[in-house]
Amino acid sequence: MRVFDTHCHLDDEKFNEDREEAYQRMLDAEVKCCVCVGSDLPSSQRCIDIAATHDAVFAAAGVHPHEAKDAPADYLDTLAHMLALPRVIALGEIGLDYYYDLSPRDVQKRVMAEQVELAVQLDVPVIFHIRDAHGDMVDFFRRCKQLPSGIIHCFSGSPETAREYVKMGFYISFAGPLTFKKAPHLQAAAQEVPLDRLLVETDSPYLAPEPKRGRRNEPANVVYTLNKLAELRGLPVEEMAEITWNNACALYRIPRE
Ligand code: NI
């Protein structure tokens, strides 16, 4: 079996004590690839450094809505340089977060729109973080002249919302909350997304799945979310692993082997 964690933050300081051990546990759990996703310029650089020294890690570079207010004036130039590096395979994570509202909404929207435009120009996939902002996000996508390819990461919406994103060509990635007992809407969405659009992720160190809920999450734990997804779809876990592996490779444009 080979499993793909499409979204983690191995650069996070919560891995400072045991980053190499977490990487080894990931490989031991048959999680043979992950993407370390940046949330601002310094963390994007850390992800790039980790990808350069770990064969199973790729990197994404981008400015998260929380950090949008602190993006330096020339951040798009820096991102363009990062995206030209060999193991940097996506722009992200970017998006809208109206739950925390850590940046003013107009700034969130501007910084997201600028990065989407860059992704379209450079023809790279995008990792979207969307929390309590699906209405504005769908409106934004409808107004885009050209949509990028991309992932709706840690999907948290309704089955209807998932359907909308799939229609626009996006992949839907499920994280630890899929395994929680009180997640009927999320589980319904996971049953509806077409098989060729499904992905799994940890978003570690956040959002540990059952039975690790409440603890620090790590890439090895993506297997629990994969198991839940396989159960919801009535497929053997090995088959779901291969489906989500192939989807991740197609989206991130990396060879399947
Ligand atoms: Ni994340």
Boltz pocket constraint, residues with backbone or C-beta under 6 A from the ligand:
constraints:
  - pocket:
      binder: B
      contacts: [[A, 7], [A, 8], [A, 9], [A, 37], [A, 93], [A, 203]]
      max_distance: 6.0
